[in-house]
């Protein structure tokens, strides 16, 4: 829980009683909106402390924190105990930028991981996703790749409008190819060739073959 930090005259008067140099433990009374300043209680007095850059776990109200005081400055070094909530946030004070770098980085969650951002960039030489169920929902989905391979035991595609454009297209169906449609229009500017062991054409009304030459052998 984050509360707006408001310093009153009484609080400022009490805060003039500076902490002795060194380390202290105190309980957080309130936190500023940007998370850079906290108000802590120590021995019945309240003090203003700045959250140190190295304190990655953001303090919240009722936290027990470790303070370090020197030369009229007090810093929150780390969070020691949290009893109000099991929720926690890792971040730099003041909503600064943060990056994590390492040879191998693993993020593990027992239940769920959520990524929320206006823009997400993934750069990798190898990108693998292993899931029992995968769902993609978006207004625009664009895939640009030199080579794209999709292998699935069962694949289903559903769309109000579907357009496939390719320079060359090869479809290999080992067993059954079934098409159900209301209207089918095929336009071939070059040569159309079909080969089959057996082929049956059945129409309920009309069958028309139109061309300069029609050969049936």
N, C-alpha and C positions, 0 to 999 in steps of 0.2 A: 504494500500500500504506500503510495507516494502522496505526501501532503505538501501544500504550498508553504514555503518557509517565510515566516513573518517575524521580524525582530521588533519587539516593543522596547520602550524606554527602560522598563523594569528588567527585561532580559539583558539589555545592553549594560545596565548598571551591574548586574550580577556577573556578566561575562568579563568585566574588568578585572575580576579576581582570576588572574591567569594561573594555569596549571604549572606545577613545578616541572622543570626539565626532566625528560625521561619518558618512560612508557607508563600508560595508565589504562585501565579498563573502565568503560562507561556504557550506558544504555542510550540508544538513539531515541530522541523525542520527536523529531520531525526531519524531513528531507526536503531540499529545494526541488523545484520542478525539473531543472536540468541535471540534478544528481551530483552537483559539484560541492555543495555545502550541506552540512548536517548540524543539527542542534542536539547536543548530548547532555545527559545528566550525570554528574559525578559528585558524590558526597553532598547531595542536596543543592548543588549549584549547577547552573546551565552554562555551557560554553559552546562557542561556534567553532567548528572544525572543518577543514577542507579535506575532501576525499582524495587520497593519494592516487597517482596514476597507476601504481602497482596494485591497488585494491580493485581487482577485476570483478569480484562479486559485489554488486551494488547493494549498499546498506538500505534497509527499510526500517520502518518504525518498530520499536521494541527489540531491535537487534542488540546484542552485546558485542562491542567492537573494541579493538586495541588501538589506543591513541599514542601518538608520539609528539611531545611538545618541546620546542626549542626556539629561543629568540622571539618570543611573542607570537609564534605560529604553532598551530595544532593541526595534526593530520590524522585521518583515519587510515590506519595501516592495513587492517584486515578485519573481516567479520569472524568473531569467535563462536557465537551461538545464535541460533534463530529458533525461537519458540512460537512466534506468532503464526508462521506459515511455513510449509515445506517448499514453497515456490521460490525460485531464485533466478536472477538475471546476471549474465556475464557481459560486461561492457566497460568501456572507458568512460570516466566522468565527463559530462558535457557533450555527450553524443558525438564523440570523435570517431574517426575512422579506425578500423581494426583489421588486421590481417593475421592469419595463422600459417606458419610455414614450418615444414619439417620433411624429413626423408619419407616417413610413413605416418599418416594421420588417420586415425580410426575414430568414427563417431558411432556409438552404439546406444540404442534405446530399447527398453524392454517392451514398450507398447507403441509409441508413435513418434515420428519426426515430422515437423512442419517447417516449410520454407515459405516465407512471405516477403515479397519485394516487388517494386515496380518493374525491375529488370533483373534477370538472372542470366549470367554468362557462364558457360561450361567450356573449358578448353582442355582437351586431353588427346593423347595419341591413341589411347584405347579406352572406350567407354562401354561398360557392360551393366545391364540391368537384369537382375534375376528376381522374378516375382511370380507368385501363383496367380495373381490377378492384377491387371494393369488397366487404368482408366485415364484417358486424355480428354479433357474438355476445354475447348477454346473457340473463340470467334475466328481466328486465323491460325493455321498450322502450316508452316513452311519447312520443308526439308530439302537441303541442297547437299549433295554428296557425289563424289566421283564414282562410288560404287555402293549400292544399297542392297542388302540381302535380308530377306525376311523368311524365317523358317518357323512354321507353326503346325501343330497337329490339327487344330481346328481354328480357322480364321473367318471372322464375320465382319462385313462392312455394310453400313447402313447410312444413306445420305439422301437428301432431297434432290441434289444435283451432284453428279460425279463425272469428272472429265479426266481422261487419261491421254496424254500426249507424249509420243516418243518417236525418235528417228527410226528405230527398228524395234519391233516387238515380236517376241517368240513366246508362245504359250504351249506348254507341254502338259497334257492331261493324260495320265496313265490309264484311268478307268472310265469314268462317266463325266460328260460335260453337259449340263442341263441348263437351258435358258427359258425363262417364262417372262413374256413381255406383252404389252398391248400392241405396240407398233414397233417394228424394227426397220431401219433404213440403213443400207450399206452402200457406200459410194467408193468405187475403186477407179482411180484415174489410169492405172496401168493394166496389168493382167491379173485376173482372179482365177485361181486354180484350186480345185478340190479333188482329193483322191480318197477313195474309201472302198473297202471290200464289199459292203452293201450299204445302200442308201435308199430310204423311203421318204417320199414327199407326199404328204396328205393334206388336202385343203378341204374346207367344208363347202366352198362356193366356186371360186374361179382360180385358175392357174394360167398364167400368161408368160410366154417367152417372146421377147421382142428384141430383134436385132437384124442387121443386114444379112447375116447368114446364121442359121440355126442348124446344127448338125447333131443328129442323134444316131449313135452307132451301137 
